[in-house]
Amino acid sequence: MPLNFTTALFAKDPLWFLKSYAINPPADPNPQLRGEQTIPHAQGRFKSAEVGVPIAWIKLSPDPLYPRAFTFDLEFAAGDVRARIERADRLPVYYLPWEPDKFVRMSIPAYREQNVADFGIGRDHSSKTFSIDPYNPHLFFTAGLTGCSVFVYGDPRQPTVTHVGTRTDTPFGDDCALFWRELLFLERCQRGDYQGMASEANMDQYQGRTFGKTRSIGEFCRWLATRPEKFTIEDIIPYGAVFGIRYGSLWSFYLQECGVVYAYKVVQQKQQEKQQLLTFFEWAVTKTVTVKKTFPTRTIPFSVRPFFPKGGGSASLRRAFKYQTYYYQ
């Protein structure tokens, strides 16, 4: 069975896909589906744990919770990998899950040229030609971000990725980004890991200090207000997604800033109603009434920007506006 259309489109050009469509990686996969990918249990809060088998096989599908967004389900690479390759219906990726109050990390192995010889030139999925290596994929995802931080550090050929978050408030203050940054420094010192500064994607970048008030969202709201129809934002539910792409032997990591947008516009409509005088005369009266026209909810990728090995550049908003113009007509 070949890849479905959405997965094949993503595999052909992952960066273009994620600039065009919002994606919501699964935040908490069922532990029974993890196969051999186990997170060692560490006693106490904010302890460090490293995943076992980091490779998962994914298939993209519409997200049931976020309209007009995509998600994927996971099958971890346990057992006969060759049989999984022959099925040809999923893509292999490095996948880093998360666990509350744990520093869950993954050390991605360096790409080896012999991997190409082991696997050949890759499979032809539904006539979409692209090279793929199931033993050392060129794609990475971690669980969706709704307040967590993701850190990437080390050699771009074999970086270490750490995902950390909690289901409750952080114990010290309300600056979550600063809290996780300083705690990561202590966690790395305890492990004797001094491989330079860590690049990060934190909640200030995809949710803002005040919920839903990032620069990208602000620019989008101002642009929407300039439309002739004068749309009004009722609410935006922001979240983030971190993904990585290996170009040759070097990894680049990106933050996709997304939001579920609820928009409406106020319009005037003419309505007719009948009026009657006693029982003999009846006539139609036209009235103009003001109504709120609500548009279908849509999940929008506001920006995609790199943060490892370098980044911090401004968000590119023109693409997000371009792909939403047809919607706000």
C-alpha positions in Angstrom: 0.0 0.0 0.0 1.6 3.3 -1.0 1.6 6.5 1.0 -1.6 8.4 1.2 -1.8 11.7 -0.7 -1.0 14.0 2.3 1.9 11.9 3.5 3.4 11.7 0.1 3.0 15.5 -0.3 4.8 16.1 3.0 7.6 13.6 2.1 8.2 15.3 -1.2 8.9 18.8 0.3 8.6 18.8 4.1 9.6 22.5 4.6 7.1 23.7 2.0 4.4 21.6 3.5 4.9 23.0 7.0 4.9 26.5 5.7 1.6 25.9 4.0 -0.3 23.7 6.4 -0.6 23.6 10.2 0.5 20.3 11.8 -0.3 19.1 15.4 2.0 16.3 16.4 0.5 13.9 18.9 1.3 15.2 22.4 0.9 12.0 24.4 1.0 8.8 22.4 -0.4 5.7 24.1 2.5 4.0 26.0 1.2 0.7 24.7 2.0 1.9 21.1 5.5 2.9 21.9 6.9 -0.5 21.3 10.5 -0.5 22.4 10.6 3.3 22.8 10.5 3.5 26.5 11.3 6.4 28.8 13.2 5.2 31.8 11.4 6.2 35.0 13.4 8.7 37.1 12.6 9.3 40.7 11.4 12.8 41.5 10.5 15.8 39.5 12.6 17.3 36.7 14.9 14.4 36.3 16.6 13.4 33.1 15.6 10.4 30.9 16.7 9.3 27.4 14.5 7.5 25.0 15.3 4.0 23.8 14.4 3.4 20.1 13.7 6.9 18.6 12.5 5.9 15.1 8.7 5.9 14.5 6.7 5.4 11.3 4.1 8.1 10.7 1.0 8.5 8.5 -0.6 12.0 8.2 -4.3 12.6 8.4 -6.7 15.5 9.2 -6.6 16.5 12.9 -9.9 15.7 14.6 -9.4 18.5 17.1 -7.8 21.3 15.1 -9.8 22.1 11.9 -7.9 22.3 8.7 -4.8 21.0 10.4 -3.0 17.7 10.1 -1.7 15.3 12.6 -0.2 11.8 12.4 -0.4 8.5 14.2 2.7 6.5 15.3 4.0 3.0 14.9 7.4 2.6 16.5 10.1 0.6 14.7 10.1 -2.6 16.7 10.7 -6.0 15.3 11.1 -6.6 11.5 12.0 -3.3 10.0 12.3 -4.8 6.6 8.7 -5.9 6.7 7.8 -2.3 7.6 9.7 -1.0 4.6 7.9 -3.4 2.3 4.5 -2.1 3.4 5.6 1.3 2.1 2.6 3.1 3.7 4.4 5.2 6.3 7.4 7.5 6.7 10.2 6.8 9.2 11.1 9.8 11.4 12.9 10.4 14.6 10.2 11.1 17.2 10.8 12.5 20.7 7.9 12.1 23.1 7.4 14.0 26.3 6.6 13.1 29.9 5.5 15.6 32.5 8.2 16.9 34.8 11.0 15.0 32.9 13.9 16.2 30.7 13.2 13.7 27.9 16.1 13.8 25.5 17.3 12.1 22.3 20.8 12.0 20.8 20.4 11.7 17.1 23.2 9.5 15.6 25.4 10.9 12.9 24.5 10.0 9.3 26.7 7.3 7.8 27.3 7.0 4.1 27.1 3.2 4.3 23.4 3.6 5.2 22.8 4.5 1.6 24.5 1.4 0.5 22.6 -0.7 3.0 19.2 0.6 1.8 19.8 1.5 -1.8 18.2 4.6 -3.4 15.0 4.5 -1.5 11.5 3.4 -2.3 9.2 5.0 -4.9 6.1 5.9 -3.0 3.0 6.4 -5.2 5.2 7.7 -8.0 6.6 10.4 -5.8 10.4 9.9 -6.0 12.4 10.7 -2.9 15.2 9.1 -0.9 14.4 7.8 2.5 16.5 5.9 5.0 14.6 3.8 7.6 17.7 3.3 9.7 18.7 7.0 9.8 15.7 9.2 8.7 16.2 12.8 7.6 13.1 14.0 9.4 12.4 14.7 13.1 9.3 15.5 15.2 8.6 16.0 18.8 5.3 16.1 20.7 3.1 19.2 20.1 3.9 22.3 22.3 1.3 24.0 24.5 3.6 25.4 27.1 6.7 23.2 26.8 10.2 24.1 25.7 12.4 22.2 23.3 16.2 22.6 23.4 18.7 21.5 20.7 22.4 21.6 21.2 25.7 20.0 20.2 27.1 19.1 16.8 24.7 19.7 14.0 25.7 16.4 12.6 24.5 14.6 15.7 22.6 17.0 17.9 20.9 16.3 21.2 17.2 17.3 21.5 15.5 17.8 24.9 11.7 18.2 25.4 10.6 19.4 28.9 7.3 20.6 30.3 4.7 20.0 33.0 0.9 19.7 33.4 1.0 22.1 36.3 2.5 25.5 36.9 6.3 25.7 37.3 7.3 25.9 41.0 9.2 29.2 40.7 7.5 32.2 39.1 5.5 32.5 35.9 8.4 32.8 33.4 8.3 29.3 32.1 10.9 29.9 29.4 13.5 31.2 31.9 12.6 28.4 34.4 13.3 25.6 31.9 16.4 27.3 30.5 18.1 27.5 33.9 17.0 24.1 34.9 18.4 22.6 31.7 21.7 24.3 32.5 21.8 22.5 35.9 20.7 19.2 34.3 23.4 19.3 31.8 26.0 20.1 34.4 25.0 17.1 36.4 25.5 14.9 33.4 28.8 16.6 32.5 27.5 17.8 29.2 29.2 21.1 28.2 28.6 21.1 24.4 28.0 24.8 24.1 24.8 26.9 24.3 21.4 25.3 23.6 19.1 26.8 21.0 15.5 26.8 22.1 11.8 27.0 21.1 9.8 28.2 24.1 6.3 29.3 24.9 7.1 33.0 24.6 7.7 32.4 20.9 4.5 30.5 20.0 2.1 31.7 22.8 3.6 35.0 24.0 4.0 36.3 27.5 0.3 37.1 27.4 -1.5 34.1 25.9 -2.0 34.5 22.2 0.0 37.7 21.8 3.0 36.9 19.7 4.3 39.2 17.0 3.1 36.9 14.3 -0.4 36.7 15.7 -0.5 40.5 16.1 0.6 41.0 12.5 -2.1 38.6 11.3 -4.8 40.3 13.2 -3.8 43.7 11.9 -3.8 42.3 8.4 -7.2 40.7 8.8 -8.6 44.1 10.0 -7.6 45.7 6.7 -9.7 43.3 4.6 -12.6 45.0 2.9 -15.0 42.7 4.9 -13.5 43.9 8.2 -13.1 40.6 10.0 -12.9 40.5 13.7 -10.9 37.9 15.7 -13.1 36.3 18.3 -10.3 34.1 19.7 -7.0 32.4 18.7 -5.8 29.2 20.4 -2.0 29.2 19.8 0.3 26.2 19.9 3.7 25.2 18.5 5.3 22.3 16.6 9.0 21.6 16.4 10.4 19.6 13.5 13.9 18.9 12.1 15.3 18.2 8.6 18.7 16.8 7.8 20.3 18.4 4.8 23.1 16.1 3.7 24.7 15.3 7.1 23.6 18.5 8.9 20.4 19.0 10.9 18.3 22.2 11.0 15.4 22.6 13.4 12.4 24.8 13.0 9.5 26.1 15.1 6.1 26.2 13.4 3.8 28.8 15.1 0.2 27.9 14.7 -3.2 29.0 15.9 -6.8 27.9 15.8 -8.6 31.1 14.6 -12.2 32.0 15.3 -13.2 34.9 13.2 -16.5 36.7 12.3 -17.7 39.9 10.5 -20.7 42.1 11.2 -23.0 42.5 8.2 -26.3 44.1 7.5 -29.0 42.0 6.0 -32.4 42.9 4.7 -35.3 40.9 6.1 -39.0 40.9 5.1 -41.9 40.4 7.5 -45.6 40.6 7.0 -47.8 43.1 8.8 -51.6 42.9 8.9 -54.3 45.5 9.7 -57.3 43.8 11.2 -58.2 40.9 8.9 -58.5 42.8 5.6 -55.1 44.1 4.6 -51.7 42.5 4.6 -48.4 43.9 3.3 -44.6 43.2 3.4 -42.2 45.4 5.4 -38.5 45.3 4.7 -36.2 45.9 7.7 -32.4 46.1 7.8 -30.8 44.1 10.7 -27.3 43.7 11.8 -26.0 40.1 12.3 -22.7 38.5 13.1 -21.6 36.1 10.3 -19.3 33.5 11.8 -16.8 31.8 9.5 -15.7 28.1 9.9 -12.9 27.7 12.3 -9.5 27.2 10.7 -6.0 26.4 12.0 -3.3 28.7 10.5 0.5 28.3 10.3 1.5 31.9 11.2 5.2 31.4 10.7 8.0 28.8 10.3 11.4 29.9 11.5 14.7 28.1 12.2 16.2 28.1 15.6 19.1 25.6 15.3 22.0 25.7 14.5 21.2 29.4 14.1 18.0 31.4 14.0 16.1 33.9 15.9 15.1 35.8 12.7 11.8 37.5 12.3 8.7 35.5 11.3 7.8 35.4 7.6 4.2 36.3 7.5 3.5 36.8 3.8 3.1 33.1 3.1 0.5 32.7 5.9 -1.5 35.7 4.5 -1.2 34.4 1.0 -2.7 31.0 1.8 -5.5 32.5 3.9 -6.6 35.2 1.4 -9.0 32.9 -0.4 -10.6 31.9 2.8 -11.4 35.5 3.9 -13.4 36.5 0.8 
